[in-house]
Amino acid sequence: MKLTVIRWSVDIFLSEIDGHTHAEARLVSGVDTPLTATGTAKLSERDPVDVPEIGYELATARALRSLADRLLATAAEDVEAIAGRDGG
């Protein structure tokens, strides 16, 4: 049995302005076009203080959840394409 080890990484890019936070999650796996997804968070008028880190956490979690959904959809499409080629 041969062990294969590869490395994928996820880069997170964050920006925040006036209580609006944006996160982009980018899966770096060696393909020409990385898989990306975004997430956002917005400071509520009811929030007693502005804590940017909370916005970063929420936006990042939403971007990662979206990235996971996109990766699952990509895997399903790849399986379907291979199954279609094999006639199965």
C-alpha positions as CSV (number, residue, x, y, z in Angstrom):
1,M,0.0,0.0,0.0
2,K,1.4,3.4,-0.9
3,L,0.7,6.5,1.2
4,T,-0.1,9.6,-0.8
5,V,0.1,12.9,1.0
6,I,-0.9,16.2,-0.6
7,R,-1.5,19.6,0.8
8,W,-4.5,21.9,0.2
9,S,-4.8,25.2,1.9
10,V,-7.6,27.8,2.4
11,D,-6.7,31.4,2.2
12,I,-9.2,33.8,3.9
13,F,-9.3,37.5,2.8
14,L,-11.2,39.9,5.0
15,S,-12.3,43.4,4.7
16,E,-14.5,45.6,6.9
17,I,-16.0,49.1,6.4
18,D,-18.7,50.8,8.4
19,G,-19.9,47.7,10.2
20,H,-20.0,45.5,7.0
21,T,-17.6,42.6,6.9
22,H,-16.7,40.6,3.8
23,A,-14.8,37.3,3.7
24,E,-13.5,35.4,0.7
25,A,-12.4,31.8,1.2
26,R,-10.1,30.5,-1.5
27,L,-9.2,26.8,-1.7
28,V,-5.7,26.4,-3.1
29,S,-5.5,22.8,-4.4
30,G,-3.2,23.1,-7.4
31,V,-5.9,23.6,-10.0
32,D,-5.7,26.6,-12.3
33,T,-8.7,28.3,-10.9
34,P,-9.1,28.1,-7.1
35,L,-12.5,27.3,-5.7
36,T,-13.8,30.4,-3.9
37,A,-16.8,31.4,-1.8
38,T,-17.8,34.5,0.1
39,G,-19.5,35.3,3.4
40,T,-20.7,38.5,5.0
41,A,-21.6,40.0,8.3
42,K,-23.3,43.2,9.3
43,L,-23.2,45.1,12.5
44,S,-26.7,45.4,14.0
45,E,-28.0,48.7,15.1
46,R,-28.9,46.9,18.4
47,D,-25.3,45.8,19.0
48,P,-24.0,47.8,22.0
49,V,-20.4,47.9,20.7
50,D,-18.6,47.3,17.4
51,V,-16.2,44.4,17.7
52,P,-14.7,43.8,14.3
53,E,-13.3,40.3,15.3
54,I,-16.9,39.0,15.7
55,G,-17.7,40.2,12.2
56,Y,-14.6,38.5,10.9
57,E,-15.6,35.3,12.6
58,L,-19.1,35.3,11.3
59,A,-18.2,36.3,7.7
60,T,-15.4,33.7,7.7
61,A,-17.7,30.9,9.0
62,R,-20.2,31.7,6.3
63,A,-17.6,31.8,3.6
64,L,-16.2,28.4,4.7
65,R,-19.7,26.9,4.9
66,S,-20.3,28.1,1.3
67,L,-16.9,26.8,0.2
68,A,-17.7,23.4,1.6
69,D,-21.0,23.3,-0.3
70,R,-19.2,24.3,-3.5
71,L,-16.6,21.6,-3.0
72,L,-19.3,19.0,-2.4
73,A,-21.1,20.1,-5.6
74,T,-17.8,19.9,-7.5
75,A,-17.1,16.4,-6.2
76,A,-20.6,15.3,-7.2
77,E,-20.2,16.7,-10.7
78,D,-16.9,14.9,-11.0
79,V,-18.4,11.6,-9.9
80,E,-21.3,12.1,-12.3
81,A,-18.9,12.8,-15.2
82,I,-16.8,9.7,-14.5
83,A,-19.9,7.5,-14.0
84,G,-21.2,8.8,-17.3
85,R,-18.0,8.0,-19.1
86,D,-18.0,4.4,-17.7
87,G,-21.6,4.0,-18.8
88,G,-22.7,3.4,-15.2
